Amino acid sequence: MKCPFCSAPDTQVIDSRVNEEGTSVRRRRRCPVCHKRYTTYETAELRMPTIVKSNGQREDFARAKVETSFHRALHKRPVMTEQIDQAVDRIEQSILLDGGREVQSQRIGEMVMNELKALDKVGYIRFASVYRAFEGVEDFREALKDLKK
């Protein structure tokens, strides 16, 4: 690694430690030219796949959009923020584990519905009514039948 002080092309690692969660490595380094010391942190860079929308447009995955979907569906419902965060984490993990470069937006919508079904039935119906574009009472009845299964 290049020294940030004198730009020497190579530095020495004096000490390496893994953080408590095991998600990053802290390294103490020393420059053999200017003899200054500094700390670097090494973490894994995970690239989320591109989302392919129903109209064919592509956009980067946005965790905030998924969180907003949960918050709208669960507005004034007895679901804790930690539960929502965990649900969004599970969706992100599932997308990453698939390993594809692209994911259909419909798949993410279905994942959100599955998580909402487990968290709160009213939130599930709210989300489903918008996501599936319910047009009448019969659509609500069908969704309620799905909940009973």
Long-range contacts (C-beta under 8 A, 24 or more apart in sequence): 1-29, 1-40, 3-31, 3-33, 3-34, 3-36, 3-38, 4-38, 5-31, 5-34, 5-36, 5-38, 6-31, 6-33, 6-34, 6-36, 8-32, 8-33, 8-34, 46-96, 48-92, 48-95, 48-96, 49-95, 49-98, 49-100, 49-101, 49-102, 49-103, 50-101, 50-102, 50-103, 51-102, 51-103, 51-104, 51-105, 51-108, 52-102, 52-103, 52-104, 52-105, 53-105, 54-105, 54-106, 58-102, 61-92, 61-95, 61-103, 63-88, 63-92, 66-91, 66-108, 66-112, 69-112, 69-127, 70-112, 70-115, 70-116, 70-123, 72-126, 72-127, 73-116, 73-120, 73-123, 73-124, 73-126, 73-127, 74-116, 74-119, 74-120, 74-123, 74-126, 77-120, 77-122, 77-123, 78-120, 79-119, 79-120, 79-123, 83-119, 84-119, 87-115, 87-116, 87-118, 87-119, 90-115, 91-115, 117-147, 121-147
